[in-house]
Amino acid sequence: MPITIMKPLLSLAHLIDRLNQRIGRAVSWLILATVLISAGNAIMRKAFQLSSNAFLEIQWTLFAAVFLLAAGYTLLKNEHVRIDIVSSRLGPRAQAWIDLIGGLLFLLPLCALVLYHAWPFFLTSFAAQEWSNNPGGLMLWPAKLMIPAGFTLLLLQGLAEIIKRIGYLAGQEPPEQKL
């Protein structure tokens, strides 16, 4: 690709990187919140025989938020589970080609498919102001919103990774740093 096209695309990719970096760091604090809520719920249940479905459901919602909203951050940090038996024996250019082809053929179509189905799933829940069937349960639509939000962030990061691999293969981007 000509340098005139790649430069703005690489700037966009780095902007997406910063977005997912910030969201990933912010979402990591939800793990602490989940642990504190879980511990508080356990203490209340054991010490005072008090419990609430709301405490259980907020834990599930926070876990969903961490898992889904940090998916793009995890891709940015190259921490997703992968099979490195073959690619670890290849050079950086071959690895970049594998990442590029995998992103185009698998990651982006999967994200698009999930988004296609997740957005109406959320909208239906939101329009109905859907609540949990459990006594004392919470609204369900915020948890369902995490699906399209998380897959949008993953799709954006997938695009950023594809742009960076093309930039690397074109000699306009340094290779990815392995941590």
C-alpha positions as CSV (number, residue, x, y, z in Angstrom):
1,M,0.0,0.0,0.0
2,P,1.2,3.5,-0.7
3,I,2.6,5.4,2.2
4,T,-0.1,8.1,1.8
5,I,-2.8,5.5,2.5
6,M,-0.9,3.6,5.2
7,K,0.0,6.5,7.4
8,P,-3.6,7.5,8.3
9,L,-4.6,3.9,8.6
10,L,-1.7,3.3,11.0
11,S,-2.7,6.4,13.0
12,L,-6.3,5.0,13.2
13,A,-4.9,1.6,14.4
14,H,-2.9,3.3,17.1
15,L,-5.9,5.3,18.2
16,I,-7.9,2.0,18.5
17,D,-4.9,0.6,20.5
18,R,-5.1,3.5,22.9
19,L,-8.9,3.1,23.3
20,N,-8.7,-0.6,24.1
21,Q,-5.7,0.1,26.4
22,R,-7.7,2.6,28.4
23,I,-10.8,0.4,28.5
24,G,-8.8,-2.7,29.4
25,R,-7.2,-0.9,32.3
26,A,-10.4,0.6,33.6
27,V,-12.3,-2.7,33.3
28,S,-9.6,-4.5,35.3
29,W,-10.9,-2.7,38.3
30,L,-14.1,-4.5,38.0
31,I,-12.3,-7.7,39.0
32,L,-11.7,-6.1,42.4
33,A,-15.3,-5.0,42.7
34,T,-16.4,-8.5,41.8
35,V,-14.2,-10.0,44.5
36,L,-15.3,-7.5,47.1
37,I,-19.0,-8.1,46.3
38,S,-18.5,-11.8,46.4
39,A,-16.7,-11.7,49.7
40,G,-19.3,-9.4,51.2
41,N,-22.1,-11.7,50.0
42,A,-20.4,-14.7,51.5
43,I,-19.8,-13.0,54.8
44,M,-23.4,-11.8,55.0
45,R,-24.7,-15.3,54.1
46,K,-22.5,-17.1,56.6
47,A,-22.5,-14.6,59.5
48,F,-26.1,-13.3,59.2
49,Q,-27.9,-15.9,57.0
50,L,-28.7,-13.0,54.6
51,S,-28.2,-13.2,50.9
52,S,-29.5,-11.5,47.8
53,N,-29.9,-12.6,44.2
54,A,-28.9,-9.0,43.3
55,F,-25.4,-9.7,44.7
56,L,-25.1,-12.9,42.7
57,E,-26.4,-11.2,39.5
58,I,-24.1,-8.2,39.8
59,Q,-21.1,-10.6,40.1
60,W,-22.2,-12.3,36.9
61,T,-22.7,-8.9,35.1
62,L,-19.3,-7.6,36.3
63,F,-17.7,-10.8,35.1
64,A,-19.4,-10.5,31.7
65,A,-18.2,-6.9,31.5
66,V,-14.6,-7.9,32.3
67,F,-14.6,-10.8,29.9
68,L,-16.3,-9.0,27.0
69,L,-15.0,-5.5,27.3
70,A,-11.4,-6.6,27.8
71,A,-11.4,-8.9,24.7
72,G,-10.0,-6.1,22.5
73,Y,-7.4,-5.3,25.1
74,T,-6.4,-9.0,25.3
75,L,-6.0,-9.1,21.5
76,L,-3.9,-5.9,21.7
77,K,-1.6,-7.5,24.3
78,N,-1.4,-10.7,22.1
79,E,-2.7,-12.7,25.1
80,H,-5.5,-14.7,23.4
81,V,-5.2,-18.4,23.4
82,R,-3.7,-19.6,20.2
83,I,-1.9,-22.6,18.8
84,D,1.7,-21.6,18.5
85,I,3.2,-25.0,17.6
86,V,3.5,-23.9,13.9
87,S,3.8,-20.1,14.1
88,S,6.4,-20.2,16.8
89,R,8.8,-21.9,14.4
90,L,8.2,-19.2,11.7
91,G,9.8,-15.9,11.3
92,P,8.1,-12.5,12.0
93,R,6.9,-12.0,8.4
94,A,5.2,-15.4,8.2
95,Q,3.6,-14.8,11.6
96,A,2.3,-11.5,10.4
97,W,0.8,-13.2,7.3
98,I,-0.8,-15.8,9.6
99,D,-2.3,-13.0,11.8
100,L,-3.4,-11.1,8.8
101,I,-5.2,-14.1,7.1
102,G,-6.6,-15.3,10.4
103,G,-8.0,-11.8,11.2
104,L,-9.6,-11.4,7.8
105,L,-11.0,-14.9,7.5
106,F,-12.0,-15.7,11.1
107,L,-11.9,-12.8,13.6
108,L,-13.7,-10.1,11.6
109,P,-16.4,-12.4,10.2
110,L,-17.0,-13.9,13.7
111,C,-17.3,-10.5,15.3
112,A,-19.6,-9.3,12.5
113,L,-21.8,-12.4,12.9
114,V,-22.0,-12.0,16.7
115,L,-22.8,-8.3,16.3
116,Y,-25.5,-9.0,13.8
117,H,-27.3,-11.2,16.3
118,A,-26.3,-9.5,19.6
119,W,-27.6,-6.0,18.7
120,P,-31.3,-7.1,18.3
121,F,-30.9,-9.4,21.3
122,F,-29.9,-6.3,23.4
123,L,-32.5,-4.0,21.8
124,T,-35.4,-6.5,22.6
125,S,-34.3,-6.7,26.2
126,F,-33.9,-2.9,26.5
127,A,-37.3,-2.2,24.8
128,A,-39.0,-4.6,27.2
129,Q,-37.0,-3.3,30.2
130,E,-36.3,-6.9,30.9
131,W,-35.6,-8.0,34.5
132,S,-34.3,-11.2,36.0
133,N,-37.0,-13.8,37.0
134,N,-35.2,-14.3,40.3
135,P,-36.6,-12.5,43.4
136,G,-34.5,-9.4,44.0
137,G,-32.9,-9.8,40.6
138,L,-31.5,-7.0,38.4
139,M,-32.3,-5.6,35.0
140,L,-30.9,-7.8,32.3
141,W,-30.4,-5.4,29.5
142,P,-27.2,-3.9,30.9
143,A,-25.6,-7.3,30.9
144,K,-26.9,-8.0,27.4
145,L,-25.4,-4.6,26.2
146,M,-21.9,-6.0,27.1
147,I,-22.1,-8.5,24.2
148,P,-22.3,-5.9,21.3
149,A,-20.1,-3.5,23.2
150,G,-17.4,-6.1,23.8
151,F,-17.5,-7.5,20.2
152,T,-17.4,-4.0,18.8
153,L,-14.2,-3.4,20.8
154,L,-12.8,-6.7,19.6
155,L,-13.8,-6.0,16.0
156,L,-12.1,-2.6,16.2
157,Q,-8.9,-4.1,17.7
158,G,-9.0,-6.8,15.0
159,L,-9.1,-4.1,12.3
160,A,-6.2,-2.3,14.1
161,E,-4.2,-5.5,14.2
162,I,-4.8,-6.2,10.5
163,I,-3.7,-2.6,9.6
164,K,-0.6,-3.0,11.7
165,R,0.3,-6.3,10.1
166,I,-0.2,-4.8,6.6
167,G,2.0,-1.9,7.7
168,Y,4.7,-4.3,9.0
169,L,4.6,-6.3,5.8
170,A,4.8,-3.1,3.8
171,G,7.8,-2.0,5.8
172,Q,6.0,1.0,7.4
173,E,5.4,-0.4,11.0
174,P,7.8,-2.0,13.4
175,P,7.2,-5.6,14.3
176,E,5.0,-6.3,17.3
177,Q,6.8,-6.4,20.7
178,K,6.5,-9.7,22.4
179,L,6.1,-9.3,26.1
